[in-house]
Amino acid sequence: MRVGLCVKKLGMSRLFNEEGQHVPVSVLRLESCSVVRRFERDKDGFDALQLGFGDIKEKRLNKPQRGAFAKSKQTPRARLRQFRVSERGLLDVGTAIDVHHFVVGQYVDISGITIGKGFAGAMKRHNFGGGRASHGVSVSHRAHGSTGQCQDPGKVFKGKKMAGHMGASRVTHHNLKVVKVDSANGLIFVHGAVPGPKGSYLDIRDAYKKPLPDDAPWPAGLHGQEQEEEQEQEQEQEQATEQATEQVKDEQATESAPEQEAQGAEERTQEHETTPPAQTGQTEKAEQTGDDVQAESAPEASTDKPQKE
C-alpha cells in the first residue's frame, strides 16, 4: 500500500480524448510535498507517513509546530496529512514526492469536505417527492409528511429522514480515473466531480477496489525521478538512431560496391574501345624497333671486350 497525497481543487474543465469526445475533468494541483515524519511498527505499533504540503513562514507557526519541524530538520509546511502505508511503502524523512506518483489510466479514491448547504428541507436533502401542487393540498406542498407512528412507540426514531443541516461532511468518491498528469505544472486531471468547493484541499490515494497499474512508481513518485527516466529514454533513442543510421550506411556501402565495380569495368572497356587503331599500330612498331635496337647493341658490346693473350 502506497502513500497518498493532499491536493488543492482548482475547479473543473474538459479534455478531448483520441476519439474526439469531450471528457469532464476536475483539476487538482499538488503543492510542494515532502515526508515530515515516519511511523514504524516496531516503535509506534503501525506503519504510516506524515506528509507536509505547501510552504509557510515560520513566524506563522506556534511553538509546538516549530519544535516538530526543527526536530525533523524540515522546512515548515502549511498542511500536514498522515497516511497508512505498508512496510515496503515507507520513505525516508525529507523525501520529496511529485505528481507522477499517479499515472494515466489509474483509479483513485478522493476524500474531502463537501460544500455546505445550510438548513435544507426534505425534498432537497433526501430527494423527497413532496405533496401535490394542487387539488387537496394547502401549505404542505414541500412538507416531508408524517415522521412517526401513534402512541406506541410515541417517538421519532433516530436517523429518520427529515429536514436539517445539509453538506459540510466528509465524503469519499471511489474509483475516479486519472485522465492526464502534468508534471511541469503539478496538475492532476481526474474524470468526473470531486467533493468540496474550489480552493479546498482533498486527500487522493490509490483506489481500494481496483488493482494498482504495473507502471505505477513504487514506493512513490519521487521528485526528479521522471526527469531521469526521460533522459534515459532520450539517450536510448539517440543510441538506437545512431545504430540504425550506421546499419543503413553499411547496407548502402555493401549494395554500392558491386555497382562501383561494374561501373569501373564499363569505363575501362569504353576507354579501350575509344582508343584509335593508328595509335595502337604506332605503339606496336615502337615496341618492335626498341627490341631490334637492343638486339643490335648486344653483339657490339661483346666485340668491344679485349681478348685474352
Secondary structure, 3 states (H helix, E strand, C coil): CCCCEEEEEEEEEEEECCCCCEEEEEEEECCCEEEEEEECHHHHCCCEEEEEEEECCHHHCCHHHHHHHHHHCCCCEEEEEEEECCHHHCCCCCCEECHHHCCCCCEEEEEEECCCCEEECHHHHHCCCCCCCCCCCCCCCCCCCCCCCECCECCCCCCCCCCEEECCCEEEEEEEEEEEEECCCCEEEEECCCCCCCCCEEEEEECCCCCCCCCCCCCCCECCHHHHHHHHHHHHHHHHHHHHHHHHHHHHHHHHHHHHHHHHHHHHHHHHHHCCHHHHHHHHHHHHHHHHHHHHHHHHHHHCCCCCC
